[in-house]
Amino acid sequence: MRATYGFHVLILALPMLLLGGCDMETPSDQPPPTAGDLVVNEFMASNNSQGADEHGDFDDWIELHNRGGSPIDVAGYHVTDNLGDPTKFTIENGHGATTVIQPGGFLLLWCDSTPDQGPLHTSFNLGAGGEDIGIYESSGDPVVEMTFGPQTTDVSYGRTVDGGDTWAAFVAPTPGAANSGGGVNQDPVIGTPTLVPTAPTASEAVLVSADVTDNGSVAAVTVHYAVDGGSFAPVNLTASGATWSGSIPAQAGGAVVTWYLRAVDNDARVTLLPANAPTATFTYTVAGGGTAPQLFINEFLASNSGATPDPFGDPEDWIEIYNAGPTPVDLGGMYITDDLSSPTKYQIPTTDAAATTVPAGGYLLLWADAEPEEGPTHIVPKLSAGGEAIGLYTDTLVEIDSLTFAAQTTDVSSGRLPDGSENWTTFTTPTPGATNGTPGR
Protein backbone atom coordinates (compact mmCIF):
# COMPACT_ATOMS: atom_id res chain seq x y z
CA MET A 1 0.00 0.00 0.00
CA ARG A 2 1.34 3.40 -0.95
CA ALA A 3 0.98 6.68 0.84
CA THR A 4 0.67 10.26 -0.32
CA TYR A 5 3.75 11.98 0.97
CA GLY A 6 3.95 15.46 2.42
CA PHE A 7 7.65 15.98 1.80
CA HIS A 8 8.89 19.53 2.20
CA VAL A 9 12.48 20.71 1.80
CA LEU A 10 12.94 23.62 4.13
CA ILE A 11 16.49 24.51 3.22
CA LEU A 12 19.05 23.07 0.86
CA ALA A 13 22.17 24.89 1.92
CA LEU A 14 25.26 23.30 0.44
CA PRO A 15 28.45 25.17 1.27
CA MET A 16 31.83 24.36 -0.17
CA LEU A 17 33.24 21.00 0.89
CA LEU A 18 36.99 21.56 1.10
CA LEU A 19 39.56 18.78 0.94
CA GLY A 20 42.68 19.48 2.92
CA GLY A 21 46.18 19.01 1.53
CA CYS A 22 45.65 20.45 -1.91
CA ASP A 23 49.35 20.09 -2.67
CA MET A 24 49.18 16.32 -2.15
CA GLU A 25 49.75 14.35 -5.33
CA THR A 26 46.89 12.06 -6.31
CA PRO A 27 46.70 9.61 -9.23
CA SER A 28 43.60 11.30 -10.62
CA ASP A 29 44.63 14.87 -9.76
CA GLN A 30 40.89 15.63 -9.39
CA PRO A 31 39.65 18.98 -8.06
CA PRO A 32 38.10 19.18 -4.57
CA PRO A 33 34.32 18.78 -4.23
CA THR A 34 32.21 21.87 -4.76
CA ALA A 35 28.98 23.18 -3.27
CA GLY A 36 26.10 20.77 -3.84
CA ASP A 37 28.20 17.65 -4.42
CA LEU A 38 26.85 15.85 -1.34
CA VAL A 39 23.08 15.24 -1.12
CA VAL A 40 20.58 13.11 0.75
CA ASN A 41 19.44 10.88 -2.11
CA GLU A 42 16.97 8.49 -0.46
CA PHE A 43 15.80 7.54 3.02
CA MET A 44 13.55 5.08 4.83
CA ALA A 45 11.94 6.00 8.16
CA SER A 46 10.05 2.73 8.82
CA ASN A 47 11.98 -0.36 7.75
CA ASN A 48 10.50 -3.79 8.33
CA SER A 49 12.05 -5.81 5.50
CA GLN A 50 13.84 -3.53 3.00
CA GLY A 51 17.62 -3.59 3.31
CA ALA A 52 19.31 -5.02 6.40
CA ASP A 53 22.49 -3.62 7.94
CA GLU A 54 25.66 -5.67 8.37
CA HIS A 55 24.18 -7.19 11.54
CA GLY A 56 21.03 -8.36 9.78
CA ASP A 57 18.82 -5.69 11.38
CA PHE A 58 16.17 -3.86 9.35
CA ASP A 59 16.95 -0.34 10.57
CA ASP A 60 15.96 3.08 9.29
CA TRP A 61 18.52 4.51 6.88
CA ILE A 62 19.68 7.63 5.05
CA GLU A 63 21.45 7.30 1.70
CA LEU A 64 24.06 9.96 0.87
CA HIS A 65 25.13 10.47 -2.75
CA ASN A 66 28.24 12.16 -4.12
CA ARG A 67 27.22 13.78 -7.41
CA GLY A 68 30.57 15.50 -7.80
CA GLY A 69 33.86 14.51 -9.38
CA SER A 70 36.01 14.01 -6.26
CA PRO A 71 35.81 11.66 -3.27
CA ILE A 72 34.14 13.06 -0.14
CA ASP A 73 35.14 11.85 3.31
CA VAL A 74 32.26 12.45 5.73
CA ALA A 75 34.31 11.60 8.83
CA GLY A 76 33.72 14.37 11.34
CA TYR A 77 30.41 15.39 9.76
CA HIS A 78 27.36 15.85 11.99
CA VAL A 79 24.00 14.16 11.36
CA THR A 80 20.70 14.90 13.11
CA ASP A 81 16.95 14.30 13.07
CA ASN A 82 16.38 17.65 14.81
CA LEU A 83 17.52 20.83 13.06
CA GLY A 84 17.56 22.50 16.46
CA ASP A 85 20.33 20.10 17.52
CA PRO A 86 22.72 20.00 14.54
CA THR A 87 25.55 18.15 16.34
CA LYS A 88 23.35 15.35 17.68
CA PHE A 89 25.56 12.67 16.10
CA THR A 90 29.10 12.92 14.73
CA ILE A 91 30.58 10.40 12.29
CA GLU A 92 33.83 9.19 13.85
CA ASN A 93 37.22 9.90 12.32
CA GLY A 94 39.78 7.20 11.79
CA HIS A 95 37.82 4.64 9.78
CA GLY A 96 39.54 5.11 6.44
CA ALA A 97 37.58 4.25 3.32
CA THR A 98 34.48 3.35 5.35
CA THR A 99 33.44 7.01 5.49
CA VAL A 100 34.54 7.97 1.96
CA ILE A 101 32.00 8.40 -0.85
CA GLN A 102 33.53 8.03 -4.30
CA PRO A 103 32.35 10.21 -7.24
CA GLY A 104 28.90 9.03 -8.26
CA GLY A 105 28.80 6.73 -5.24
CA PHE A 106 26.52 6.18 -2.28
CA LEU A 107 26.89 5.75 1.48
CA LEU A 108 24.27 4.43 3.91
CA LEU A 109 23.84 5.81 7.41
CA TRP A 110 21.91 3.42 9.67
CA CYS A 111 19.54 5.33 11.96
CA ASP A 112 19.20 2.70 14.68
CA SER A 113 20.28 4.38 17.95
CA THR A 114 23.16 1.88 18.21
CA PRO A 115 26.35 3.87 17.45
CA ASP A 116 28.40 1.12 19.09
CA GLN A 117 27.78 -0.98 15.95
CA GLY A 118 30.06 1.19 13.83
CA PRO A 119 30.79 4.72 12.57
CA LEU A 120 27.82 4.68 10.17
CA HIS A 121 25.27 3.81 12.88
CA THR A 122 23.70 6.97 14.31
CA SER A 123 22.48 7.69 17.84
CA PHE A 124 18.87 8.21 16.71
CA ASN A 125 16.04 6.59 14.75
CA LEU A 126 13.98 8.35 12.11
CA GLY A 127 10.38 9.13 13.03
CA ALA A 128 7.88 7.61 10.59
CA GLY A 129 5.44 10.32 11.60
CA GLY A 130 7.71 12.90 9.96
CA GLU A 131 10.69 14.89 11.21
CA ASP A 132 14.02 16.42 10.08
CA ILE A 133 17.25 15.30 8.45
CA GLY A 134 20.30 17.53 8.75
CA ILE A 135 23.86 16.99 7.51
CA TYR A 136 26.60 19.40 8.62
CA GLU A 137 30.33 19.74 8.03
CA SER A 138 32.65 19.30 11.01
CA SER A 139 32.80 23.10 11.16
CA GLY A 140 29.03 23.19 11.70
CA ASP A 141 28.25 24.62 8.26
CA PRO A 142 25.02 23.09 6.88
CA VAL A 143 25.21 20.73 3.92
CA VAL A 144 21.57 19.57 3.87
CA GLU A 145 18.61 20.65 6.02
CA MET A 146 15.24 19.12 5.20
CA THR A 147 11.92 18.08 6.73
CA PHE A 148 9.78 15.12 5.66
CA GLY A 149 6.15 14.17 6.30
CA PRO A 150 4.58 10.84 7.39
CA GLN A 151 6.13 7.74 5.82
CA THR A 152 4.88 4.22 5.04
CA THR A 153 6.58 1.05 6.27
CA ASP A 154 8.97 -0.48 3.69
CA VAL A 155 8.43 2.41 1.25
CA SER A 156 11.42 4.73 0.81
CA TYR A 157 11.43 8.33 -0.38
CA GLY A 158 14.10 9.53 -2.77
CA ARG A 159 15.14 11.48 -5.82
CA THR A 160 13.73 10.01 -9.03
CA VAL A 161 17.08 10.68 -10.68
CA ASP A 162 20.15 10.41 -8.46
CA GLY A 163 21.04 13.90 -7.28
CA GLY A 164 18.03 15.42 -9.09
CA ASP A 165 15.39 17.80 -7.78
CA THR A 166 12.25 15.62 -8.08
CA TRP A 167 11.29 13.30 -5.23
CA ALA A 168 8.99 10.25 -5.23
CA ALA A 169 8.08 7.17 -3.21
CA PHE A 170 9.77 3.83 -3.97
CA VAL A 171 7.90 0.58 -3.32
CA ALA A 172 11.17 -1.11 -4.30
CA PRO A 173 13.78 0.84 -2.31
CA THR A 174 17.37 1.01 -3.57
CA PRO A 175 19.61 1.54 -0.52
CA GLY A 176 23.21 2.10 -1.60
CA ALA A 177 22.37 1.94 -5.32
CA ALA A 178 20.97 4.09 -8.12
CA ASN A 179 17.33 5.11 -7.72
CA SER A 180 14.75 3.78 -10.15
CA GLY A 181 11.02 3.29 -10.41
CA GLY A 182 9.78 5.97 -8.04
CA GLY A 183 6.18 7.02 -8.46
CA VAL A 184 5.35 4.18 -10.87
CA ASN A 185 2.34 1.87 -10.47
CA GLN A 186 1.41 2.97 -7.00
CA ASP A 187 -1.44 1.25 -5.21
CA PRO A 188 -4.36 3.33 -3.94
CA VAL A 189 -3.83 4.77 -0.47
CA ILE A 190 -6.66 4.46 2.06
CA GLY A 191 -6.52 6.93 4.92
CA THR A 192 -7.75 6.33 8.45
CA PRO A 193 -11.47 5.49 8.27
CA THR A 194 -14.12 7.04 10.52
CA LEU A 195 -17.43 5.67 11.79
CA VAL A 196 -20.52 7.75 12.59
CA PRO A 197 -21.76 6.81 15.11
CA THR A 198 -18.92 4.83 16.68
CA ALA A 199 -21.29 2.97 19.04
CA PRO A 200 -24.55 2.53 17.08
CA THR A 201 -27.89 1.42 18.48
CA ALA A 202 -30.19 -1.07 16.80
CA SER A 203 -31.90 1.71 14.83
CA GLU A 204 -28.78 3.32 13.41
CA ALA A 205 -26.88 2.72 10.20
CA VAL A 206 -23.15 3.40 10.39
CA LEU A 207 -21.56 5.85 7.96
CA VAL A 208 -18.06 4.73 6.96
CA SER A 209 -15.79 7.41 5.44
CA ALA A 210 -12.15 7.46 4.37
CA ASP A 211 -9.88 9.54 2.18
CA VAL A 212 -8.60 7.49 -0.77
CA THR A 213 -5.87 8.77 -3.10
CA ASP A 214 -3.86 7.41 -6.01
CA ASN A 215 -1.14 8.65 -8.35
CA GLY A 216 -3.57 7.90 -11.19
CA SER A 217 -7.27 7.84 -10.33
CA VAL A 218 -9.48 5.90 -7.92
CA ALA A 219 -12.02 3.74 -9.77
CA ALA A 220 -14.08 2.34 -6.90
CA VAL A 221 -14.15 1.96 -3.12
CA THR A 222 -16.32 -0.56 -1.26
CA VAL A 223 -16.90 -1.45 2.37
CA HIS A 224 -17.44 -5.16 2.97
CA TYR A 225 -19.28 -6.11 6.16
CA ALA A 226 -20.42 -9.29 7.89
CA VAL A 227 -22.78 -9.76 10.84
CA ASP A 228 -22.12 -12.28 13.64
CA GLY A 229 -19.61 -14.26 11.60
CA GLY A 230 -21.71 -14.49 8.44
CA SER A 231 -20.57 -13.88 4.86
CA PHE A 232 -19.35 -10.46 3.73
CA ALA A 233 -21.63 -8.15 1.74
CA PRO A 234 -20.28 -5.17 -0.27
CA VAL A 235 -21.55 -1.59 -0.12
CA ASN A 236 -20.35 0.86 -2.79
CA LEU A 237 -18.97 4.13 -1.43
CA THR A 238 -19.43 7.45 -3.23
CA ALA A 239 -16.80 10.16 -3.61
CA SER A 240 -16.83 13.77 -2.53
CA GLY A 241 -13.42 15.01 -3.52
CA ALA A 242 -10.92 12.56 -2.02
CA THR A 243 -13.39 11.38 0.64
CA TRP A 244 -15.39 8.21 -0.03
CA SER A 245 -18.45 7.40 2.12
CA GLY A 246 -21.15 4.76 2.43
CA SER A 247 -23.38 3.25 5.12
CA ILE A 248 -23.50 -0.18 6.71
CA PRO A 249 -27.21 -0.90 7.34
CA ALA A 250 -28.65 -0.89 10.87
CA GLN A 251 -28.35 -4.21 12.69
CA ALA A 252 -30.01 -5.83 15.70
CA GLY A 253 -28.89 -4.92 19.20
CA GLY A 254 -25.88 -6.93 20.32
CA ALA A 255 -24.85 -7.80 16.75
CA VAL A 256 -21.11 -7.95 16.09
CA VAL A 257 -20.25 -6.33 12.75
CA THR A 258 -16.88 -6.94 11.10
CA TRP A 259 -15.83 -4.87 8.10
CA TYR A 260 -12.99 -3.83 5.82
CA LEU A 261 -12.37 -1.44 2.91
CA ARG A 262 -11.33 -2.24 -0.66
CA ALA A 263 -10.08 0.39 -3.15
CA VAL A 264 -9.34 -0.14 -6.86
CA ASP A 265 -7.52 2.34 -9.12
CA ASN A 266 -7.55 2.91 -12.88
CA ASP A 267 -4.82 0.27 -13.35
CA ALA A 268 -6.89 -2.32 -11.42
CA ARG A 269 -4.44 -2.13 -8.53
CA VAL A 270 -6.16 -3.05 -5.26
CA THR A 271 -5.61 -1.91 -1.68
CA LEU A 272 -7.30 -3.49 1.33
CA LEU A 273 -7.61 -1.99 4.79
CA PRO A 274 -6.65 -3.75 6.99
CA ALA A 275 -3.95 -4.93 4.60
CA ASN A 276 -4.58 -8.66 5.14
CA ALA A 277 -8.39 -8.43 5.02
CA PRO A 278 -10.63 -10.38 5.28
CA THR A 279 -8.40 -12.37 7.64
CA ALA A 280 -8.07 -9.16 9.65
CA THR A 281 -11.03 -6.79 9.96
CA PHE A 282 -12.40 -3.85 11.90
CA THR A 283 -15.18 -4.64 14.38
CA TYR A 284 -17.97 -2.87 16.23
CA THR A 285 -20.84 -4.11 18.41
CA VAL A 286 -24.32 -2.64 18.06
CA ALA A 287 -25.64 -0.86 21.19
CA GLY A 288 -22.20 -0.71 22.82
CA GLY A 289 -22.04 -3.07 25.76
CA GLY A 290 -19.31 -3.21 28.35
CA THR A 291 -16.98 -0.60 29.79
CA ALA A 292 -14.01 0.89 27.96
CA PRO A 293 -10.75 -0.66 29.20
CA GLN A 294 -8.87 1.38 31.81
CA LEU A 295 -5.54 1.23 29.98
CA PHE A 296 -2.77 3.83 30.09
CA ILE A 297 0.46 4.42 28.22
CA ASN A 298 2.28 4.48 31.55
CA GLU A 299 5.99 4.73 30.71
CA PHE A 300 8.21 4.62 27.62
CA LEU A 301 11.87 4.65 26.63
CA ALA A 302 12.71 6.09 23.20
CA SER A 303 16.50 5.70 23.31
CA ASN A 304 17.79 2.47 24.87
CA SER A 305 21.53 1.73 24.95
CA GLY A 306 21.01 -1.64 26.60
CA ALA A 307 20.24 -0.87 30.23
CA THR A 308 16.83 -2.51 29.78
CA PRO A 309 17.20 -5.10 26.97
CA ASP A 310 14.39 -7.13 25.44
CA PRO A 311 14.13 -10.93 25.96
CA PHE A 312 16.62 -11.40 23.11
CA GLY A 313 19.17 -9.12 24.77
CA ASP A 314 18.64 -6.30 22.26
CA PRO A 315 18.58 -2.62 23.36
CA GLU A 316 15.14 -1.82 21.97
CA ASP A 317 12.76 1.06 22.63
CA TRP A 318 9.74 0.08 24.71
CA ILE A 319 6.24 1.18 25.73
CA GLU A 320 4.66 0.11 29.02
CA ILE A 321 0.87 -0.35 29.16
CA TYR A 322 -0.80 -0.22 32.60
CA ASN A 323 -4.21 -1.75 33.33
CA ALA A 324 -5.91 0.23 36.11
CA GLY A 325 -9.07 -1.87 35.88
CA PRO A 326 -10.29 -4.85 37.92
CA THR A 327 -10.18 -7.38 35.06
CA PRO A 328 -7.47 -8.52 32.60
CA VAL A 329 -7.48 -6.85 29.17
CA ASP A 330 -6.20 -8.49 25.97
CA LEU A 331 -4.47 -5.99 23.65
CA GLY A 332 -4.84 -8.40 20.73
CA GLY A 333 -6.63 -6.66 17.85
CA MET A 334 -5.94 -3.18 19.20
CA TYR A 335 -3.91 -0.65 17.23
CA ILE A 336 -0.75 1.17 18.28
CA THR A 337 0.99 3.92 16.34
CA ASP A 338 3.73 6.55 16.48
CA ASP A 339 1.70 8.81 14.18
CA LEU A 340 -1.64 10.01 15.58
CA SER A 341 -2.84 10.83 12.06
CA SER A 342 -2.47 7.12 11.20
CA PRO A 343 -4.05 5.12 14.07
CA THR A 344 -4.05 1.84 12.11
CA LYS A 345 -0.30 1.80 11.59
CA TYR A 346 0.10 -1.49 13.47
CA GLN A 347 -2.46 -3.98 14.79
CA ILE A 348 -1.36 -6.08 17.75
CA PRO A 349 -1.73 -9.77 16.80
CA THR A 350 -4.59 -11.87 18.16
CA THR A 351 -2.59 -15.10 17.98
CA ASP A 352 -1.38 -15.33 21.59
CA ALA A 353 -3.77 -13.92 24.18
CA ALA A 354 -1.53 -15.05 27.03
CA ALA A 355 1.29 -12.88 25.71
CA THR A 356 -0.83 -9.81 24.91
CA THR A 357 -3.06 -9.71 28.01
CA VAL A 358 -2.45 -7.04 30.65
CA PRO A 359 -3.39 -8.39 34.10
CA ALA A 360 -5.70 -6.41 36.37
CA GLY A 361 -3.57 -3.76 38.08
CA GLY A 362 -0.60 -4.98 36.06
CA TYR A 363 1.69 -4.03 33.19
CA LEU A 364 2.67 -5.21 29.71
CA LEU A 365 5.74 -4.16 27.73
CA LEU A 366 5.57 -3.59 23.98
CA TRP A 367 8.99 -3.60 22.29
CA ALA A 368 9.11 -0.87 19.63
CA ASP A 369 11.72 -2.56 17.45
CA ALA A 370 10.01 -3.21 14.08
CA GLU A 371 10.69 -6.93 14.57
CA PRO A 372 7.20 -8.49 14.87
CA GLU A 373 8.64 -11.86 13.94
CA GLU A 374 10.11 -11.97 17.48
CA GLY A 375 6.66 -12.22 19.05
CA PRO A 376 3.27 -10.53 19.47
CA THR A 377 4.65 -7.91 21.87
CA HIS A 378 7.26 -6.74 19.33
CA ILE A 379 5.58 -3.98 17.33
CA VAL A 380 6.41 -2.32 14.01
CA PRO A 381 6.48 1.35 15.08
CA LYS A 382 9.84 2.43 16.47
CA LEU A 383 10.18 5.44 18.72
CA SER A 384 12.23 8.48 17.76
CA ALA A 385 14.44 9.98 20.46
CA GLY A 386 13.96 13.29 18.65
CA GLY A 387 10.32 13.32 19.75
CA GLU A 388 7.07 12.08 18.20
CA ALA A 389 3.82 10.44 19.42
CA ILE A 390 2.29 7.24 20.80
CA GLY A 391 -1.37 6.27 20.42
CA LEU A 392 -3.34 3.19 21.53
CA TYR A 393 -6.74 2.47 19.94
CA THR A 394 -9.44 -0.19 20.20
CA ASP A 395 -10.13 -2.49 17.26
CA THR A 396 -12.94 -0.06 16.31
CA LEU A 397 -10.49 2.88 16.28
CA VAL A 398 -11.71 4.43 19.53
CA GLU A 399 -8.78 6.17 21.21
CA ILE A 400 -7.78 4.61 24.54
CA ASP A 401 -4.74 6.79 25.28
CA SER A 402 -2.33 8.98 23.35
CA LEU A 403 0.51 11.39 23.92
CA THR A 404 3.16 13.42 22.15
CA PHE A 405 6.68 13.74 23.50
CA ALA A 406 9.70 15.96 22.94
CA ALA A 407 13.35 14.95 22.54
CA GLN A 408 14.40 12.17 24.93
CA THR A 409 17.65 11.28 26.70
CA THR A 410 19.28 7.88 26.25
CA ASP A 411 18.36 5.40 29.03
CA VAL A 412 16.05 7.93 30.73
CA SER A 413 12.38 6.95 30.55
CA SER A 414 9.30 9.15 30.75
CA GLY A 415 6.31 7.98 32.76
CA ARG A 416 3.29 8.73 34.89
CA LEU A 417 3.72 9.21 38.64
CA PRO A 418 1.80 7.63 40.20
CA ASP A 419 0.77 4.94 37.69
CA GLY A 420 -2.16 6.00 35.52
CA SER A 421 -2.15 9.62 36.72
CA GLU A 422 -1.98 12.79 34.62
CA ASN A 423 1.43 13.72 36.08
CA TRP A 424 4.44 12.92 33.88
CA THR A 425 8.09 12.91 34.92
CA THR A 426 11.41 11.30 33.94
CA PHE A 427 13.16 8.31 35.47
CA THR A 428 16.93 7.84 35.33
CA THR A 429 16.20 4.36 36.65
CA PRO A 430 13.40 3.12 34.37
CA THR A 431 10.85 0.62 35.71
CA PRO A 432 9.66 -1.41 32.70
CA GLY A 433 6.88 -3.78 33.69
CA ALA A 434 6.69 -2.48 37.26
CA THR A 435 5.18 0.38 39.25
CA ASN A 436 6.77 3.75 38.56
CA GLY A 437 9.11 4.94 41.30
CA THR A 438 10.72 8.14 42.48
CA PRO A 439 11.49 10.61 39.64
CA GLY A 440 15.15 11.06 38.81
CA ARG A 441 16.04 7.75 40.39
N, C-alpha and C positions, 0 to 999 in steps of 0.2 A: 504494500500500500504506500502511496506516495503522498507527500504533504506539500502544501503551498507555503513557500518559504518567505519570511519577512526579513531578508538579508539587507543590511544597510551599512555601507562603508562610511564611517564618520570622517576619518582622516586617512590619507595615504601619503605620509610624509617620508620620503626616502632620501636621506642625506647621503653625502659621499661616503663610500666604504673605502677606507684607505689601507693599503697593504704597506706594512713597514719594510725597511730595507730595500729601497728602490734601486740601490746600486748593486744588489745581489744578482749574479748571473743566473739565468734560468734557461733550460733548453728551449722553451717556446718564446722567451723574451716577450711575453704578453703584457699588455698594459694593465694597471690595477683596475678593479671593478669601479663602476661609476654609479651615480644615483639611480635607483630603480632596478638594479641588477637582482636584488634579493626580494622575493615576494612570498607571501602565503598563497599556495597554489590550490590546496584542497584541505579539508578537515572533516573529521567525524566526531560528533559530540555524544553519540550513544551507540557503542559498538558491542554487538552481541555475537557476531560470527564473521565479521569482515576484516581480515588482516590481523593475525596474532603477532605479538612481539617475540623477541628471541627466547622468552620464557614460556611461550605458548598461551599467554594471556590476551584476551580480546579487550584491549584498552582503547580509550579515546586517543586520537592522534591528530597532529598538525603536520602537513607536508610543506616543506620549504623548497623553493625552486630557484636556481641560479640561471637567470636568462641573459647573463652577460658573457663576456669572453675570457674571464680570468677566474681561477679558483677563489672561493670565499671560505675562510675559516671562521666559524661562528663561535669558537671557544671564547668565553668571556662575555658573550652576548646575554642580555636579559630577556626573559619570556614571562608573560603574565596573562591571567584571565580577568584582570581588574586594572583598567587604565589608570586608576587612582593609586595603584601600587606597582609602578613599572619595574622595580627590581625584585619582584616576588621570587623569581627563580633565575639563577645564573648558571649557564652552561660551563662546566669545569674546563680549565686549561689542562694541558698535558696529556691529551689523548690522541695526539697525532692526526692521522687521516680520518679517524672516526668522526671528527667535527668539521671536516672539509667537504664543501660542495663543489664538484667540478663544473665547468661551463656546460650549461644545458642539463645539469644533473638535479637530483632530488635528495632530500634528507628528511627522515621522519623523526618527529619529537613525540614521545609517548606520554600522554597526559594521564598518569596513573597514580599520582601521589606516592610514588615509591622511588625517590631519587637514588636510593642505595642500589638500585638495579643497574645503574650505569649513567654516563653523562648525558644521555639523550632521554632520560626519564625524569619528567618534571615533578615538582612538589604539589601539583594541583590536578584535578580532573576538570574537564569541560562540562558546563551545565547544559543539558539538552533543552532546558527551557529558554535558552538564549543568554548570552553574556558577551564578554570582550575577548579579543586576542590582541596582544601587543608584543612586538619584537623591537628591542633596543640595542644599540651598540654598547660596548663596555663603557663608553663615555657617558651613556645615558641619552644620547641623541636617538630620536625615534626613527625606526626603519618602516614599521607597519603599525598602524593603530586602526582597529576595525571592531564593529559590533555585529553580532548575528542574532537572528530570531530563533524561534522554536525549531528543533530538529526532530527527525524521525529515526528510530532505531535501524541500524544497518544501511542507512542512506547517507552518503557523504554529500558535501557541498563544495564545489570547486569551479575553477575557470574552465570554460568550454574548450578553449585553446590555451595550452600552457603559457602562463605569463600574460594572457590577454585580459581584456576588461570586462567580458561578459561571464556571468556566473550562472550555474544551473545545478540541479540535483542529479546525483548519480546512483541509480539502483544497483549498478555494478561498480563499486568504488575501485580506485586505482592507486592505492598507497605506494609511494616510491616509484611510480611509473607515469608515463604520459597519460593525460586525461583523454577520455573518449566517451561518447555516447550520452553526455548529459542532456537532460530535457527531452529524451526520445522515448516514445511509447510509455508514457507514465500512466499508471492506473488512476482511476478516480480516487479522490480523497474525501472521506466522510468525516465531518467534524463531530464534536461531542453532541449526542442527541439530547433532546429535552422531552419531558412528558408533562402534559397538562390535562388533568391534575396528576400529581405524583402518587396519591393514595386515593384512587377512585372508589366510589360507592357502586352499588349494583345498578344504579340508574345512569351512570356516567360512561360515555365513550372516552377514550384516551387519545388526545392529539399528540402524535409523534412528529417532531421537527428536527431537521439537521441541515447544516450547510454542507453542500456537496460541490466540489470543484474538480476541474480537469484541465490539462494543458491543451486539450482539444475541446470537446463539448460533451456534456452529460446527456445521455439518451433516455435513461429511465432510472427511477429509484423506487424500490418497493420495500414495505415492511412485511415480514412474514411472522405470523403469530400462531401459537397453539395454546389450547386451554386444557389444563389438568392432564398434561401428557399426551394429548391427542395429536393428530397430524397438523402440519403447518398450512395455513391459508395465507395467500398474498393479498396485500392492499396496495394499489398504486398511489404513489405520492405525487402531488402537483407542485410546480415550481413557482416561486415568487422571488425573482432575482436568483441568488445562489441558495436560497433556503427552500427545502423541499418538505412538504407537510402532508399528513394523512392520518385518519383516525382508526384505531382499533375499536370495534363495536363494544358496547356495554356488555358485561358478563354478570353472572349470578354472584351474590355475595359469597365470599370465601374462595372463589375461583383463583387458581394460580395460572397466570398468563406468562408464557415465555415468548420472546420475540427477538428478531435480529433484522438488520438492514442489508439490502443488496443494491449496489449501484453499477450501472453499465454505461460505458462511454461510446463515442462514435466509432471506435475501433473494436468494439465488442469486448473490451477489457473490463473485468469484473472485480469489484471490491466488496468484501463482506465485513460487517461490523457486528459482533466481534470477529476477528480475522479467521478463526477456525469454526465459525458457525456452519451448520446448526449444532455441532458438538457442544460449543459454548454459546450461551444466549444471555440476554437480559431477562429479568424476571420482576413481576410485581404481583401482589395479592389484592384482590378486590376487597374493599371495605377495611383496609388496614389490617388490624389484628396484631397484638403483641406490643411490646415496648421497645423503643429504639435502644440498641446496646449502649451501655455506659463505657465507651472506649475512649482513651486519650492517647495522642502522641505524647509520650511522657518524658522522653529523653532521646537525644541523638548525638552521634559523633560523625562529623563530615570530613575529618582528616585523621586517619588512624595509622600510626607508624608501627604498630605491633603490640602496643601495651595491652590491648584487648582483642586478641585474634579470634577468628571464627573457628569452628570445629576442625577445619583443615589446616589450622595454623597460619592462615593468611591474614594480613592486616587490613581488613575490609571496613568500610563505613557501615554504620548500623543505625537502626531505628527501633526504639523500645515502645511497645504498645502496652498500656496498663488498662486492666478491666476493673472498674470501680463497682461493678454490679454484683448481685448475689448469685449469679449463675454463670457457668462457663459460656464463652462465645467463640464460635468457629469463624476464623477470618477467611476460610475457603470461599471463593466466589466474589469476595470484595475486591475493590480496586485501590491501588496505591500509585501515586504519581509524584514527580518532582516538578511538575508544570500544572498549575491550577487551572489553566485554560484547556488542559487535556486530561480530564479525570480518568479516562479509560486506558491510560498509557500501559498499565500492567495489571492483569487480573491474577490474584493469588490462587494457586491451583486448589481444586477440590478433591485431590487424589489421596490425601493423607490427613484426615481430620485430627488424628492424635498429635500430629506435628504442628498444625495450624490453629489449634484451640488455645485460647487464653483462659486460664483458670479463674474462677471467681476471686477477686482481690489479688490476682497475680499478674504476671508479665510474660511477654513473648518478644523475642528479638527477631527482627527482619534484617538480613544481611544485604546491604545495598551494593552488590558487587557485579551485577550483570552476568551472573553465572547460575541461571536457574537450573541447570543440569545437576548442580550440587545438592538440590533438595527444595522442597516447597517453601522454605523460609528464606531462600536466596532469590532476591527480586531483581528485575532488570534495571529499574532506575538506580543510577549512582547519585551520590550527593556531591555537590561542588563546594569546596572549602571557601570559594569566593562569595558564596551566598546564593540561595535560590529558595525553593519552597518544598513543602511536603503536604500531601493531602490524602486522606483515607475516606473512601466512599463505600456505601452499600452496593449490593449487586444491582440495585435499581437506580444507582447514581445519586442517592441522597447523601449529602456530606455528613460524615461523622465527626471529623476533626481536620483542621488544616492550620498551617502556619507558614510564614515567610521568615527567613533568617538572613542576617548579614554575614560578613566574612568571619570565618571560624579559625581557631588556633589548633594546631596539631596536638592530638591527645587530650584536648580539653573538651568535654561534652557540654551541651546545653540541655537543661531539663526543668521540669516543674518542681517547686518546693513549697508545700508538700506534694506528694503524688496526686495528680489529677486537678491541682489548683490552677488559678490563673497567673500565679507568680512564677516567672522564669528567672533562672540564674545559671551560672557556669560552675562546672565541677572539674577541678584539676585531678581529682580521683574519680573517674567515671564509675557508675554503678549499673552496668548492663544486666538486665534481668533481675534487679533487686530494687528495694525501696531507695529513693533518692536521699542522700545524706546532707551533711553540712556543706554549704557553698564554699568553693575555694579549697576544698580538701579532698 
